[in-house]
Amino acid sequence: MREIPFMADMKKLAQGIVVALVSVMVGYILFNSLYQPTQIAVDDLNETLVTGGHATEAGIATTAWSFYLLAIPLVILGGAVMLIVNAFKT
């Protein structure tokens, strides 16, 4: 059975939307689970900058790790946007 070009585009578009939604959900879950430790780390870093003391290694590591994890859904989201754009290319 021959596939209608329009339907193929719609299938690609639907895949892109699903990938985008999943990546947003993953990002939201990661952000919520990491917000508290990140906030603690940022407060620790601010206190260090104000007092001229030493930041705890855990605080710095938590901040770096959480931003790294938040980058993953953004990369997936970029892929989803590319899928959606490709769906409309002729």
PDB file of N, CA, C and O in Angstrom:
ATOM      1  N   MET A   1       0.843  -1.193   0.000  1.00  0.00           N
ATOM      2  CA  MET A   1       0.000   0.000   0.000  1.00  0.00           C
ATOM      3  C   MET A   1       0.886   1.254   0.000  1.00  0.00           C
ATOM      4  O   MET A   1       1.788   1.405   0.824  1.00  0.00           O
ATOM      5  N   ARG A   2       0.595   2.136  -0.949  1.00  0.00           N
ATOM      6  CA  ARG A   2       1.394   3.357  -1.082  1.00  0.00           C
ATOM      7  C   ARG A   2       0.975   4.372  -0.023  1.00  0.00           C
ATOM      8  O   ARG A   2      -0.213   4.578   0.225  1.00  0.00           O
ATOM      9  N   GLU A   3       1.978   5.004   0.600  1.00  0.00           N
ATOM     10  CA  GLU A   3       1.682   5.974   1.656  1.00  0.00           C
ATOM     11  C   GLU A   3       1.474   7.360   1.053  1.00  0.00           C
ATOM     12  O   GLU A   3       2.225   7.783   0.175  1.00  0.00           O
ATOM     13  N   ILE A   4       0.468   8.047   1.521  1.00  0.00           N
ATOM     14  CA  ILE A   4       0.191   9.407   1.057  1.00  0.00           C
ATOM     15  C   ILE A   4       1.242  10.338   1.678  1.00  0.00           C
ATOM     16  O   ILE A   4       1.466  10.279   2.887  1.00  0.00           O
ATOM     17  N   PRO A   5       1.896  11.202   0.871  1.00  0.00           N
ATOM     18  CA  PRO A   5       2.949  12.079   1.400  1.00  0.00           C
ATOM     19  C   PRO A   5       2.493  12.912   2.602  1.00  0.00           C
ATOM     20  O   PRO A   5       3.240  13.093   3.564  1.00  0.00           O
ATOM     21  N   PHE A   6       1.267  13.410   2.531  1.00  0.00           N
ATOM     22  CA  PHE A   6       0.742  14.237   3.628  1.00  0.00           C
ATOM     23  C   PHE A   6       0.697  13.439   4.927  1.00  0.00           C
ATOM     24  O   PHE A   6       1.030  13.955   5.994  1.00  0.00           O
ATOM     25  N   MET A   7       0.279  12.164   4.827  1.00  0.00           N
ATOM     26  CA  MET A   7       0.185  11.322   6.021  1.00  0.00           C
ATOM     27  C   MET A   7       1.576  11.043   6.601  1.00  0.00           C
ATOM     28  O   MET A   7       1.746  10.976   7.818  1.00  0.00           O
ATOM     29  N   ALA A   8       2.564  10.883   5.720  1.00  0.00           N
ATOM     30  CA  ALA A   8       3.940  10.657   6.180  1.00  0.00           C
ATOM     31  C   ALA A   8       4.432  11.878   6.957  1.00  0.00           C
ATOM     32  O   ALA A   8       5.089  11.751   7.990  1.00  0.00           O
ATOM     33  N   ASP A   9       4.100  13.072   6.437  1.00  0.00           N
ATOM     34  CA  ASP A   9       4.473  14.308   7.130  1.00  0.00           C
ATOM     35  C   ASP A   9       3.801  14.387   8.493  1.00  0.00           C
ATOM     36  O   ASP A   9       4.425  14.777   9.480  1.00  0.00           O
ATOM     37  N   MET A  10       2.537  14.019   8.543  1.00  0.00           N
ATOM     38  CA  MET A  10       1.793  14.071   9.807  1.00  0.00           C
ATOM     39  C   MET A  10       2.381  13.083  10.825  1.00  0.00           C
ATOM     40  O   MET A  10       2.424  13.354  12.025  1.00  0.00           O
ATOM     41  N   LYS A  11       2.833  11.925  10.307  1.00  0.00           N
ATOM     42  CA  LYS A  11       3.434  10.922  11.198  1.00  0.00           C
ATOM     43  C   LYS A  11       4.734  11.478  11.799  1.00  0.00           C
ATOM     44  O   LYS A  11       4.985  11.333  12.995  1.00  0.00           O
ATOM     45  N   LYS A  12       5.558  12.121  10.949  1.00  0.00           N
ATOM     46  CA  LYS A  12       6.803  12.727  11.431  1.00  0.00           C
ATOM     47  C   LYS A  12       6.506  13.833  12.438  1.00  0.00           C
ATOM     48  O   LYS A  12       7.188  13.963  13.454  1.00  0.00           O
ATOM     49  N   LEU A  13       5.486  14.621  12.142  1.00  0.00           N
ATOM     50  CA  LEU A  13       5.103  15.717  13.032  1.00  0.00           C
ATOM     51  C   LEU A  13       4.660  15.171  14.388  1.00  0.00           C
ATOM     52  O   LEU A  13       5.048  15.689  15.436  1.00  0.00           O
ATOM     53  N   ALA A  14       3.840  14.114  14.353  1.00  0.00           N
ATOM     54  CA  ALA A  14       3.363  13.495  15.596  1.00  0.00           C
ATOM     55  C   ALA A  14       4.542  12.946  16.404  1.00  0.00           C
ATOM     56  O   ALA A  14       4.581  13.093  17.625  1.00  0.00           O
ATOM     57  N   GLN A  15       5.503  12.314  15.720  1.00  0.00           N
ATOM     58  CA  GLN A  15       6.694  11.797  16.412  1.00  0.00           C
ATOM     59  C   GLN A  15       7.466  12.935  17.070  1.00  0.00           C
ATOM     60  O   GLN A  15       7.906  12.819  18.214  1.00  0.00           O
ATOM     61  N   GLY A  16       7.625  14.020  16.347  1.00  0.00           N
ATOM     62  CA  GLY A  16       8.339  15.188  16.880  1.00  0.00           C
ATOM     63  C   GLY A  16       7.649  15.761  18.101  1.00  0.00           C
ATOM     64  O   GLY A  16       8.302  16.122  19.080  1.00  0.00           O
ATOM     65  N   ILE A  17       6.313  15.845  18.043  1.00  0.00           N
ATOM     66  CA  ILE A  17       5.538  16.383  19.167  1.00  0.00           C
ATOM     67  C   ILE A  17       5.659  15.469  20.380  1.00  0.00           C
ATOM     68  O   ILE A  17       5.827  15.944  21.503  1.00  0.00           O
ATOM     69  N   VAL A  18       5.572  14.153  20.156  1.00  0.00           N
ATOM     70  CA  VAL A  18       5.695  13.192  21.261  1.00  0.00           C
ATOM     71  C   VAL A  18       7.081  13.305  21.906  1.00  0.00           C
ATOM     72  O   VAL A  18       7.198  13.335  23.131  1.00  0.00           O
ATOM     73  N   VAL A  19       8.131  13.367  21.074  1.00  0.00           N
ATOM     74  CA  VAL A  19       9.492  13.494  21.603  1.00  0.00           C
ATOM     75  C   VAL A  19       9.630  14.795  22.396  1.00  0.00           C
ATOM     76  O   VAL A  19      10.254  14.816  23.457  1.00  0.00           O
ATOM     77  N   ALA A  20       9.047  15.875  21.878  1.00  0.00           N
ATOM     78  CA  ALA A  20       9.110  17.167  22.575  1.00  0.00           C
ATOM     79  C   ALA A  20       8.412  17.090  23.925  1.00  0.00           C
ATOM     80  O   ALA A  20       8.943  17.569  24.927  1.00  0.00           O
ATOM     81  N   LEU A  21       7.220  16.487  23.956  1.00  0.00           N
ATOM     82  CA  LEU A  21       6.466  16.368  25.212  1.00  0.00           C
ATOM     83  C   LEU A  21       7.218  15.522  26.230  1.00  0.00           C
ATOM     84  O   LEU A  21       7.298  15.876  27.407  1.00  0.00           O
ATOM     85  N   VAL A  22       7.770  14.397  25.767  1.00  0.00           N
ATOM     86  CA  VAL A  22       8.514  13.516  26.676  1.00  0.00           C
ATOM     87  C   VAL A  22       9.737  14.247  27.233  1.00  0.00           C
ATOM     88  O   VAL A  22      10.030  14.151  28.425  1.00  0.00           O
ATOM     89  N   SER A  23      10.450  14.975  26.372  1.00  0.00           N
ATOM     90  CA  SER A  23      11.649  15.674  26.846  1.00  0.00           C
ATOM     91  C   SER A  23      11.294  16.788  27.826  1.00  0.00           C
ATOM     92  O   SER A  23      12.041  17.046  28.770  1.00  0.00           O
ATOM     93  N   VAL A  24      10.157  17.451  27.606  1.00  0.00           N
ATOM     94  CA  VAL A  24       9.708  18.485  28.547  1.00  0.00           C
ATOM     95  C   VAL A  24       9.368  17.849  29.894  1.00  0.00           C
ATOM     96  O   VAL A  24       9.715  18.386  30.946  1.00  0.00           O
ATOM     97  N   MET A  25       8.680  16.690  29.853  1.00  0.00           N
ATOM     98  CA  MET A  25       8.332  15.997  31.103  1.00  0.00           C
ATOM     99  C   MET A  25       9.592  15.556  31.845  1.00  0.00           C
ATOM    100  O   MET A  25       9.698  15.729  33.059  1.00  0.00           O
ATOM    101  N   VAL A  26      10.549  14.982  31.105  1.00  0.00           N
ATOM    102  CA  VAL A  26      11.802  14.540  31.728  1.00  0.00           C
ATOM    103  C   VAL A  26      12.527  15.742  32.338  1.00  0.00           C
ATOM    104  O   VAL A  26      13.027  15.671  33.461  1.00  0.00           O
ATOM    105  N   GLY A  27      12.576  16.829  31.597  1.00  0.00           N
ATOM    106  CA  GLY A  27      13.215  18.049  32.096  1.00  0.00           C
ATOM    107  C   GLY A  27      12.538  18.576  33.344  1.00  0.00           C
ATOM    108  O   GLY A  27      13.203  19.010  34.285  1.00  0.00           O
ATOM    109  N   TYR A  28      11.210  18.538  33.353  1.00  0.00           N
ATOM    110  CA  TYR A  28      10.436  19.018  34.507  1.00  0.00           C
ATOM    111  C   TYR A  28      10.718  18.167  35.740  1.00  0.00           C
ATOM    112  O   TYR A  28      10.928  18.690  36.835  1.00  0.00           O
ATOM    113  N   ILE A  29      10.721  16.839  35.548  1.00  0.00           N
ATOM    114  CA  ILE A  29      10.989  15.918  36.661  1.00  0.00           C
ATOM    115  C   ILE A  29      12.410  16.128  37.186  1.00  0.00           C
ATOM    116  O   ILE A  29      12.628  16.214  38.394  1.00  0.00           O
ATOM    117  N   LEU A  30      13.378  16.211  36.263  1.00  0.00           N
ATOM    118  CA  LEU A  30      14.766  16.432  36.680  1.00  0.00           C
ATOM    119  C   LEU A  30      14.905  17.764  37.400  1.00  0.00           C
ATOM    120  O   LEU A  30      15.582  17.859  38.425  1.00  0.00           O
ATOM    121  N   PHE A  31      14.259  18.794  36.856  1.00  0.00           N
ATOM    122  CA  PHE A  31      14.363  20.125  37.457  1.00  0.00           C
ATOM    123  C   PHE A  31      13.794  20.120  38.870  1.00  0.00           C
ATOM    124  O   PHE A  31      14.398  20.667  39.792  1.00  0.00           O
ATOM    125  N   ASN A  32      12.614  19.492  39.035  1.00  0.00           N
ATOM    126  CA  ASN A  32      11.990  19.444  40.362  1.00  0.00           C
ATOM    127  C   ASN A  32      12.819  18.646  41.347  1.00  0.00           C
ATOM    128  O   ASN A  32      12.958  19.036  42.506  1.00  0.00           O
ATOM    129  N   SER A  33      13.374  17.524  40.892  1.00  0.00           N
ATOM    130  CA  SER A  33      14.145  16.683  41.810  1.00  0.00           C
ATOM    131  C   SER A  33      15.485  17.324  42.154  1.00  0.00           C
ATOM    132  O   SER A  33      16.082  17.013  43.185  1.00  0.00           O
ATOM    133  N   LEU A  34      15.958  18.224  41.283  1.00  0.00           N
ATOM    134  CA  LEU A  34      17.269  18.834  41.516  1.00  0.00           C
ATOM    135  C   LEU A  34      17.186  20.273  42.008  1.00  0.00           C
ATOM    136  O   LEU A  34      18.203  20.875  42.353  1.00  0.00           O
ATOM    137  N   TYR A  35      15.975  20.826  42.040  1.00  0.00           N
ATOM    138  CA  TYR A  35      15.849  22.246  42.390  1.00  0.00           C
ATOM    139  C   TYR A  35      16.335  22.523  43.806  1.00  0.00           C
ATOM    140  O   TYR A  35      17.098  23.460  44.041  1.00  0.00           O
ATOM    141  N   GLN A  36      15.881  21.693  44.752  1.00  0.00           N
ATOM    142  CA  GLN A  36      16.247  21.896  46.159  1.00  0.00           C
ATOM    143  C   GLN A  36      17.765  21.833  46.375  1.00  0.00           C
ATOM    144  O   GLN A  36      18.337  22.773  46.927  1.00  0.00           O
ATOM    145  N   PRO A  37      18.438  20.740  45.950  1.00  0.00           N
ATOM    146  CA  PRO A  37      19.896  20.708  46.145  1.00  0.00           C
ATOM    147  C   PRO A  37      20.620  21.820  45.398  1.00  0.00           C
ATOM    148  O   PRO A  37      21.625  22.345  45.876  1.00  0.00           O
ATOM    149  N   THR A  38      20.102  22.180  44.214  1.00  0.00           N
ATOM    150  CA  THR A  38      20.728  23.259  43.445  1.00  0.00           C
ATOM    151  C   THR A  38      20.595  24.570  44.202  1.00  0.00           C
ATOM    152  O   THR A  38      21.543  25.351  44.279  1.00  0.00           O
ATOM    153  N   GLN A  39      19.416  24.807  44.761  1.00  0.00           N
ATOM    154  CA  GLN A  39      19.173  26.036  45.511  1.00  0.00           C
ATOM    155  C   GLN A  39      20.117  26.121  46.712  1.00  0.00           C
ATOM    156  O   GLN A  39      20.670  27.180  47.009  1.00  0.00           O
ATOM    157  N   ILE A  40      20.291  24.988  47.396  1.00  0.00           N
ATOM    158  CA  ILE A  40      21.211  24.933  48.543  1.00  0.00           C
ATOM    159  C   ILE A  40      22.633  25.257  48.070  1.00  0.00           C
ATOM    160  O   ILE A  40      23.358  26.013  48.717  1.00  0.00           O
ATOM    161  N   ALA A  41      23.017  24.670  46.928  1.00  0.00           N
ATOM    162  CA  ALA A  41      24.363  24.894  46.390  1.00  0.00           C
ATOM    163  C   ALA A  41      24.557  26.354  46.000  1.00  0.00           C
ATOM    164  O   ALA A  41      25.612  26.934  46.257  1.00  0.00           O
ATOM    165  N   VAL A  42      23.535  26.949  45.374  1.00  0.00           N
ATOM    166  CA  VAL A  42      23.624  28.352  44.951  1.00  0.00           C
ATOM    167  C   VAL A  42      23.719  29.258  46.176  1.00  0.00           C
ATOM    168  O   VAL A  42      24.511  30.200  46.197  1.00  0.00           O
ATOM    169  N   ASP A  43      22.906  28.969  47.200  1.00  0.00           N
ATOM    170  CA  ASP A  43      22.975  29.745  48.446  1.00  0.00           C
ATOM    171  C   ASP A  43      24.368  29.638  49.059  1.00  0.00           C
ATOM    172  O   ASP A  43      24.929  30.624  49.536  1.00  0.00           O
ATOM    173  N   ASP A  44      24.909  28.433  49.039  1.00  0.00           N
ATOM    174  CA  ASP A  44      26.248  28.188  49.581  1.00  0.00           C
ATOM    175  C   ASP A  44      27.288  29.005  48.820  1.00  0.00           C
ATOM    176  O   ASP A  44      28.191  29.596  49.412  1.00  0.00           O
ATOM    177  N   LEU A  45      27.140  29.025  47.493  1.00  0.00           N
ATOM    178  CA  LEU A  45      28.078  29.755  46.644  1.00  0.00           C
ATOM    179  C   LEU A  45      27.958  31.257  46.889  1.00  0.00           C
ATOM    180  O   LEU A  45      28.969  31.955  46.979  1.00  0.00           O
ATOM    181  N   ASN A  46      26.718  31.761  46.999  1.00  0.00           N
ATOM    182  CA  ASN A  46      26.492  33.184  47.268  1.00  0.00           C
ATOM    183  C   ASN A  46      27.102  33.587  48.605  1.00  0.00           C
ATOM    184  O   ASN A  46      27.750  34.627  48.720  1.00  0.00           O
ATOM    185  N   GLU A  47      26.885  32.751  49.605  1.00  0.00           N
ATOM    186  CA  GLU A  47      27.431  33.016  50.941  1.00  0.00           C
ATOM    187  C   GLU A  47      28.955  33.072  50.880  1.00  0.00           C
ATOM    188  O   GLU A  47      29.589  33.901  51.533  1.00  0.00           O
ATOM    189  N   THR A  48      29.522  32.180  50.088  1.00  0.00           N
ATOM    190  CA  THR A  48      30.979  32.137  49.934  1.00  0.00           C
ATOM    191  C   THR A  48      31.486  33.414  49.286  1.00  0.00           C
ATOM    192  O   THR A  48      32.485  33.985  49.722  1.00  0.00           O
ATOM    193  N   LEU A  49      30.790  33.862  48.236  1.00  0.00           N
ATOM    194  CA  LEU A  49      31.214  35.065  47.524  1.00  0.00           C
ATOM    195  C   LEU A  49      31.097  36.289  48.424  1.00  0.00           C
ATOM    196  O   LEU A  49      31.946  37.179  48.376  1.00  0.00           O
ATOM    197  N   VAL A  50      30.044  36.337  49.248  1.00  0.00           N
ATOM    198  CA  VAL A  50      29.819  37.483  50.129  1.00  0.00           C
ATOM    199  C   VAL A  50      30.838  37.501  51.264  1.00  0.00           C
ATOM    200  O   VAL A  50      31.422  38.542  51.565  1.00  0.00           O
ATOM    201  N   THR A  51      31.048  36.343  51.894  1.00  0.00           N
ATOM    202  CA  THR A  51      31.921  36.287  53.073  1.00  0.00           C
ATOM    203  C   THR A  51      33.388  36.122  52.707  1.00  0.00           C
ATOM    204  O   THR A  51      34.265  36.328  53.547  1.00  0.00           O
ATOM    205  N   GLY A  52      33.662  35.753  51.464  1.00  0.00           N
ATOM    206  CA  GLY A  52      35.045  35.518  51.054  1.00  0.00           C
ATOM    207  C   GLY A  52      35.592  34.220  51.627  1.00  0.00           C
ATOM    208  O   GLY A  52      36.805  34.028  51.719  1.00  0.00           O
ATOM    209  N   GLY A  53      34.678  33.326  52.013  1.00  0.00           N
ATOM    210  CA  GLY A  53      35.084  32.038  52.578  1.00  0.00           C
ATOM    211  C   GLY A  53      35.322  31.019  51.479  1.00  0.00           C
ATOM    212  O   GLY A  53      35.603  31.380  50.336  1.00  0.00           O
ATOM    213  N   HIS A  54      35.209  29.753  51.827  1.00  0.00           N
ATOM    214  CA  HIS A  54      35.427  28.677  50.859  1.00  0.00           C
ATOM    215  C   HIS A  54      34.120  27.938  50.611  1.00  0.00           C
ATOM    216  O   HIS A  54      33.447  27.523  51.554  1.00  0.00           O
ATOM    217  N   ALA A  55      33.761  27.772  49.335  1.00  0.00           N
ATOM    218  CA  ALA A  55      32.559  27.009  48.991  1.00  0.00           C
ATOM    219  C   ALA A  55      32.826  25.538  49.281  1.00  0.00           C
ATOM    220  O   ALA A  55      33.942  25.050  49.106  1.00  0.00           O
ATOM    221  N   THR A  56      31.792  24.845  49.722  1.00  0.00           N
ATOM    222  CA  THR A  56      31.968  23.411  49.951  1.00  0.00           C
ATOM    223  C   THR A  56      32.045  22.717  48.604  1.00  0.00           C
ATOM    224  O   THR A  56      31.371  23.114  47.653  1.00  0.00           O
ATOM    225  N   GLU A  57      32.862  21.686  48.526  1.00  0.00           N
ATOM    226  CA  GLU A  57      32.991  20.945  47.271  1.00  0.00           C
ATOM    227  C   GLU A  57      31.658  20.341  46.871  1.00  0.00           C
ATOM    228  O   GLU A  57      31.329  20.281  45.686  1.00  0.00           O
ATOM    229  N   ALA A  58      30.886  19.890  47.859  1.00  0.00           N
ATOM    230  CA  ALA A  58      29.580  19.283  47.573  1.00  0.00           C
ATOM    231  C   ALA A  58      28.659  20.293  46.908  1.00  0.00           C
ATOM    232  O   ALA A  58      27.934  19.957  45.972  1.00  0.00           O
ATOM    233  N   GLY A  59      28.687  21.527  47.390  1.00  0.00           N
ATOM    234  CA  GLY A  59      27.831  22.574  46.819  1.00  0.00           C
ATOM    235  C   GLY A  59      28.158  22.831  45.366  1.00  0.00           C
ATOM    236  O   GLY A  59      27.263  22.924  44.526  1.00  0.00           O
ATOM    237  N   ILE A  60      29.450  22.948  45.069  1.00  0.00           N
ATOM    238  CA  ILE A  60      29.873  23.208  43.691  1.00  0.00           C
ATOM    239  C   ILE A  60      29.541  22.012  42.800  1.00  0.00           C
ATOM    240  O   ILE A  60      29.050  22.180  41.684  1.00  0.00           O
ATOM    241  N   ALA A  61      29.811  20.810  43.297  1.00  0.00           N
ATOM    242  CA  ALA A  61      29.549  19.594  42.511  1.00  0.00           C
ATOM    243  C   ALA A  61      28.057  19.450  42.225  1.00  0.00           C
ATOM    244  O   ALA A  61      27.669  19.080  41.116  1.00  0.00           O
ATOM    245  N   THR A  62      27.217  19.742  43.226  1.00  0.00           N
ATOM    246  CA  THR A  62      25.762  19.629  43.042  1.00  0.00           C
ATOM    247  C   THR A  62      25.294  20.590  41.965  1.00  0.00           C
ATOM    248  O   THR A  62      24.498  20.223  41.102  1.00  0.00           O
ATOM    249  N   THR A  63      25.789  21.824  42.014  1.00  0.00           N
ATOM    250  CA  THR A  63      25.383  22.826  41.025  1.00  0.00           C
ATOM    251  C   THR A  63      25.776  22.376  39.620  1.00  0.00           C
ATOM    252  O   THR A  63      24.956  22.400  38.702  1.00  0.00           O
ATOM    253  N   ALA A  64      27.029  21.968  39.458  1.00  0.00           N
ATOM    254  CA  ALA A  64      27.514  21.551  38.138  1.00  0.00           C
ATOM    255  C   ALA A  64      26.729  20.344  37.629  1.00  0.00           C
ATOM    256  O   ALA A  64      26.333  20.302  36.464  1.00  0.00           O
ATOM    257  N   TRP A  65      26.507  19.366  38.500  1.00  0.00           N
ATOM    258  CA  TRP A  65      25.815  18.134  38.117  1.00  0.00           C
ATOM    259  C   TRP A  65      24.382  18.421  37.701  1.00  0.00           C
ATOM    260  O   TRP A  65      23.904  17.857  36.717  1.00  0.00           O
ATOM    261  N   SER A  66      23.682  19.293  38.434  1.00  0.00           N
ATOM    262  CA  SER A  66      22.281  19.566  38.119  1.00  0.00           C
ATOM    263  C   SER A  66      22.156  20.289  36.782  1.00  0.00           C
ATOM    264  O   SER A  66      21.240  20.003  36.013  1.00  0.00           O
ATOM    265  N   PHE A  67      23.063  21.222  36.494  1.00  0.00           N
ATOM    266  CA  PHE A  67      22.995  21.920  35.211  1.00  0.00           C
ATOM    267  C   PHE A  67      23.306  20.960  34.063  1.00  0.00           C
ATOM    268  O   PHE A  67      22.733  21.070  32.979  1.00  0.00           O
ATOM    269  N   TYR A  68      24.220  20.016  34.313  1.00  0.00           N
ATOM    270  CA  TYR A  68      24.551  19.004  33.305  1.00  0.00           C
ATOM    271  C   TYR A  68      23.324  18.145  33.006  1.00  0.00           C
ATOM    272  O   TYR A  68      23.031  17.858  31.846  1.00  0.00           O
ATOM    273  N   LEU A  69      22.605  17.732  34.061  1.00  0.00           N
ATOM    274  CA  LEU A  69      21.414  16.898  33.867  1.00  0.00           C
ATOM    275  C   LEU A  69      20.304  17.667  33.166  1.00  0.00           C
ATOM    276  O   LEU A  69      19.547  17.088  32.388  1.00  0.00           O
ATOM    277  N   LEU A  70      20.198  18.961  33.433  1.00  0.00           N
ATOM    278  CA  LEU A  70      19.168  19.768  32.779  1.00  0.00           C
ATOM    279  C   LEU A  70      19.484  19.968  31.296  1.00  0.00           C
ATOM    280  O   LEU A  70      18.580  20.240  30.506  1.00  0.00           O
ATOM    281  N   ALA A  71      20.747  19.838  30.914  1.00  0.00           N
ATOM    282  CA  ALA A  71      21.121  20.004  29.509  1.00  0.00           C
ATOM    283  C   ALA A  71      20.628  18.842  28.657  1.00  0.00           C
ATOM    284  O   ALA A  71      20.354  19.019  27.470  1.00  0.00           O
ATOM    285  N   ILE A  72      20.511  17.641  29.256  1.00  0.00           N
ATOM    286  CA  ILE A  72      20.106  16.452  28.495  1.00  0.00           C
ATOM    287  C   ILE A  72      18.724  16.634  27.852  1.00  0.00           C
ATOM    288  O   ILE A  72      18.596  16.424  26.646  1.00  0.00           O
ATOM    289  N   PRO A  73      17.676  17.021  28.617  1.00  0.00           N
ATOM    290  CA  PRO A  73      16.368  17.224  27.981  1.00  0.00           C
ATOM    291  C   PRO A  73      16.394  18.326  26.924  1.00  0.00           C
ATOM    292  O   PRO A  73      15.647  18.258  25.948  1.00  0.00           O
ATOM    293  N   LEU A  74      17.243  19.339  27.105  1.00  0.00           N
ATOM    294  CA  LEU A  74      17.325  20.407  26.110  1.00  0.00           C
ATOM    295  C   LEU A  74      17.867  19.876  24.788  1.00  0.00           C
ATOM    296  O   LEU A  74      17.415  20.289  23.720  1.00  0.00           O
ATOM    297  N   VAL A  75      18.830  18.966  24.855  1.00  0.00           N
ATOM    298  CA  VAL A  75      19.377  18.345  23.638  1.00  0.00           C
ATOM    299  C   VAL A  75      18.294  17.512  22.956  1.00  0.00           C
ATOM    300  O   VAL A  75      18.138  17.561  21.736  1.00  0.00           O
ATOM    301  N   ILE A  76      17.538  16.739  23.765  1.00  0.00           N
ATOM    302  CA  ILE A  76      16.443  15.926  23.221  1.00  0.00           C
ATOM    303  C   ILE A  76      15.397  16.835  22.581  1.00  0.00           C
ATOM    304  O   ILE A  76      14.873  16.533  21.509  1.00  0.00           O
ATOM    305  N   LEU A  77      15.099  17.950  23.246  1.00  0.00           N
ATOM    306  CA  LEU A  77      14.114  18.910  22.736  1.00  0.00           C
ATOM    307  C   LEU A  77      14.584  19.489  21.402  1.00  0.00           C
ATOM    308  O   LEU A  77      13.782  19.695  20.491  1.00  0.00           O
ATOM    309  N   GLY A  78      15.885  19.750  21.294  1.00  0.00           N
ATOM    310  CA  GLY A  78      16.444  20.234  20.033  1.00  0.00           C
ATOM    311  C   GLY A  78      16.231  19.222  18.915  1.00  0.00           C
ATOM    312  O   GLY A  78      15.904  19.593  17.788  1.00  0.00           O
ATOM    313  N   GLY A  79      16.418  17.940  19.228  1.00  0.00           N
ATOM    314  CA  GLY A  79      16.169  16.873  18.254  1.00  0.00           C
ATOM    315  C   GLY A  79      14.714  16.830  17.838  1.00  0.00           C
ATOM    316  O   GLY A  79      14.400  16.610  16.668  1.00  0.00           O
ATOM    317  N   ALA A  80      13.819  17.043  18.803  1.00  0.00           N
ATOM    318  CA  ALA A  80      12.384  17.041  18.508  1.00  0.00           C
ATOM    319  C   ALA A  80      12.027  18.198  17.581  1.00  0.00           C
ATOM    320  O   ALA A  80      11.238  18.032  16.650  1.00  0.00           O
ATOM    321  N   VAL A  81      12.602  19.358  17.832  1.00  0.00           N
ATOM    322  CA  VAL A  81      12.353  20.525  16.977  1.00  0.00           C
ATOM    323  C   VAL A  81      12.848  20.238  15.566  1.00  0.00           C
ATOM    324  O   VAL A  81      12.190  20.599  14.590  1.00  0.00           O
ATOM    325  N   MET A  82      14.009  19.588  15.453  1.00  0.00           N
ATOM    326  CA  MET A  82      14.527  19.232  14.127  1.00  0.00           C
ATOM    327  C   MET A  82      13.590  18.262  13.414  1.00  0.00           C
ATOM    328  O   MET A  82      13.368  18.385  12.210  1.00  0.00           O
ATOM    329  N   LEU A  83      13.032  17.287  14.162  1.00  0.00           N
ATOM    330  CA  LEU A  83      12.065  16.354  13.567  1.00  0.00           C
ATOM    331  C   LEU A  83      10.847  17.099  13.034  1.00  0.00           C
ATOM    332  O   LEU A  83      10.367  16.817  11.936  1.00  0.00           O
ATOM    333  N   ILE A  84      10.352  18.058  13.824  1.00  0.00           N
ATOM    334  CA  ILE A  84       9.171  18.826  13.411  1.00  0.00           C
ATOM    335  C   ILE A  84       9.492  19.660  12.173  1.00  0.00           C
ATOM    336  O   ILE A  84       8.692  19.725  11.239  1.00  0.00           O
ATOM    337  N   VAL A  85      10.663  20.297  12.168  1.00  0.00           N
ATOM    338  CA  VAL A  85      11.068  21.111  11.012  1.00  0.00           C
ATOM    339  C   VAL A  85      11.203  20.229   9.771  1.00  0.00           C
ATOM    340  O   VAL A  85      10.761  20.609   8.687  1.00  0.00           O
ATOM    341  N   ASN A  86      11.817  19.042   9.931  1.00  0.00           N
ATOM    342  CA  ASN A  86      11.974  18.114   8.804  1.00  0.00           C
ATOM    343  C   ASN A  86      10.630  17.643   8.269  1.00  0.00           C
ATOM    344  O   ASN A  86      10.502  17.359   7.078  1.00  0.00           O
ATOM    345  N   ALA A  87       9.625  17.556   9.142  1.00  0.00           N
ATOM    346  CA  ALA A  87       8.298  17.121   8.705  1.00  0.00           C
ATOM    347  C   ALA A  87       7.708  18.109   7.706  1.00  0.00           C
ATOM    348  O   ALA A  87       6.932  17.723   6.830  1.00  0.00           O
ATOM    349  N   PHE A  88       8.074  19.385   7.836  1.00  0.00           N
ATOM    350  CA  PHE A  88       7.500  20.402   6.950  1.00  0.00           C
ATOM    351  C   PHE A  88       8.382  20.736   5.756  1.00  0.00           C
ATOM    352  O   PHE A  88       7.973  21.491   4.874  1.00  0.00           O
ATOM    353  N   LYS A  89       9.606  20.173   5.722  1.00  0.00           N
ATOM    354  CA  LYS A  89      10.473  20.393   4.561  1.00  0.00           C
ATOM    355  C   LYS A  89       9.930  19.607   3.376  1.00  0.00           C
ATOM    356  O   LYS A  89       9.382  18.517   3.538  1.00  0.00           O
ATOM    357  N   THR A  90      10.086  20.165   2.197  1.00  0.00           N
ATOM    358  CA  THR A  90       9.599  19.452   1.000  1.00  0.00           C
ATOM    359  C   THR A  90      10.773  18.911   0.207  1.00  0.00           C
ATOM    360  O   THR A  90      10.578  18.281  -0.833  1.00  0.00           O
TER     361      THR A  90
END
